[in-house]
């Protein structure tokens, strides 16, 4: 079973590597991308975008909360997988249930924290 899981994981990674370049240039042509890169680098415009500390902090916190959400979704998938392969063994089944309960509680906490952060940050001008 471990070998099969390893093969599936490798296959998923290869598919992701092959599909990822398709989405990179989906919106813009190469000329638009080069113009955008030049203007962001400061070569086509005279003004420079300045970010305040609070905006940078808001971006970092939003990214961290988003990453935590992804971790908890991964834990939910892991617990579901363990539940499926428990095959009636009570100890494995209880471990999977505990993991699932904790992951759902963590996900609810993260979603609540994101909602509070977005609400408060919107009034303070921290979030976009």
C-alpha positions as CSV (number, residue, x, y, z in Angstrom):
1,X,0.0,0.0,0.0
2,X,2.9,2.3,0.8
3,X,4.4,1.8,-2.6
4,X,1.1,2.5,-4.3
5,X,0.7,5.8,-2.3
6,X,4.2,6.8,-3.3
7,X,3.5,6.1,-7.0
8,X,0.2,8.1,-6.8
9,X,2.1,11.0,-5.1
10,X,4.8,11.0,-7.8
11,X,2.2,10.9,-10.6
12,X,0.3,13.8,-9.0
13,X,3.5,15.9,-8.8
14,X,4.4,15.1,-12.4
15,X,0.9,16.1,-13.6
16,X,1.1,19.3,-11.6
17,X,4.5,20.1,-13.1
18,X,3.2,19.5,-16.6
19,X,-0.1,21.5,-16.1
20,X,1.4,24.4,-14.2
21,X,3.0,26.2,-17.2
22,X,-0.4,26.2,-18.9
23,X,-1.8,28.6,-16.3
24,X,1.2,30.9,-16.1
25,X,0.5,32.8,-19.4
26,X,-3.2,32.4,-19.4
27,X,-4.1,36.1,-19.1
28,X,-1.5,38.0,-20.9
29,X,0.6,37.8,-24.0
30,X,4.4,37.8,-23.8
31,X,4.5,41.5,-24.8
32,X,2.1,42.5,-22.0
33,X,4.1,40.5,-19.5
34,X,7.3,42.2,-20.5
35,X,5.7,45.7,-20.3
36,X,4.3,44.8,-16.9
37,X,7.7,43.5,-15.7
38,X,9.4,46.7,-16.9
39,X,6.9,49.0,-15.3
40,X,7.1,47.1,-12.0
41,X,10.9,47.3,-12.1
42,X,10.7,51.0,-12.4
43,X,12.0,51.2,-16.0
44,X,8.8,52.5,-17.7
45,X,7.4,54.8,-15.0
46,X,8.8,57.5,-12.8
47,X,6.6,56.8,-9.7
48,X,7.4,54.1,-7.2
49,X,4.8,52.3,-5.2
50,X,5.4,52.6,-1.5
51,X,3.9,50.2,1.0
52,X,3.4,51.1,4.6
53,X,4.4,48.8,7.4
54,X,0.7,48.1,8.2
55,X,0.0,47.1,4.6
56,X,3.0,44.7,4.6
57,X,1.9,43.3,8.0
58,X,-1.7,42.8,6.7
59,X,-0.3,40.9,3.7
60,X,1.9,38.7,5.9
61,X,-0.9,37.9,8.3
62,X,-3.4,37.2,5.5
63,X,-0.9,34.8,3.9
64,X,-0.2,33.1,7.2
65,X,-3.9,32.6,7.9
66,X,-4.4,31.3,4.3
67,X,-1.5,28.8,4.8
68,X,-3.0,27.6,8.0
69,X,-6.3,27.0,6.2
70,X,-4.5,24.9,3.6
71,X,-2.8,22.9,6.4
72,X,-6.1,22.1,8.1
73,X,-7.7,21.1,4.8
74,X,-4.7,18.7,4.3
75,X,-5.3,17.3,7.8
76,X,-9.0,16.7,7.0
77,X,-8.0,14.8,3.9
78,X,-5.4,12.8,5.9
79,X,-8.0,11.9,8.6
80,X,-10.5,10.8,5.9
81,X,-7.9,8.7,4.3
82,X,-6.9,7.1,7.6
83,X,-10.6,6.5,8.3
84,X,-11.0,4.7,5.0
85,X,-8.0,2.4,5.5
86,X,-8.9,1.6,9.2
87,X,-10.9,-1.5,8.0
88,X,-12.9,-1.7,11.2
89,X,-9.9,-1.5,13.6
90,X,-11.3,0.6,16.5
91,X,-7.9,2.1,17.5
92,X,-7.2,3.4,14.0
93,X,-10.8,4.5,13.6
94,X,-10.8,6.5,16.8
95,X,-7.4,8.1,15.9
96,X,-8.9,9.1,12.5
97,X,-12.0,10.5,14.2
98,X,-9.9,12.5,16.7
99,X,-7.8,13.9,13.9
100,X,-10.9,14.8,11.9
101,X,-12.5,16.5,14.9
102,X,-9.4,18.5,15.7
103,X,-8.8,19.5,12.1
104,X,-12.4,20.7,11.8
105,X,-12.1,22.7,15.0
106,X,-8.9,24.2,13.8
107,X,-10.4,25.1,10.5
108,X,-13.3,26.8,12.2
109,X,-10.9,28.8,14.3
110,X,-8.8,29.8,11.3
111,X,-11.8,30.9,9.3
112,X,-13.1,32.9,12.3
113,X,-9.7,34.5,12.7
114,X,-9.6,35.4,9.0
115,X,-13.1,36.9,9.2
116,X,-12.2,39.0,12.3
117,X,-8.9,40.0,10.7
118,X,-10.6,41.1,7.5
119,X,-13.3,43.0,9.4
120,X,-11.0,44.8,11.7
121,X,-8.3,45.3,9.1
122,X,-10.8,46.8,6.7
123,X,-11.5,49.6,9.2
124,X,-7.9,50.2,10.0
125,X,-6.8,50.1,6.4
126,X,-4.5,47.1,6.8
127,X,-6.2,44.7,4.5
128,X,-7.1,45.4,0.9
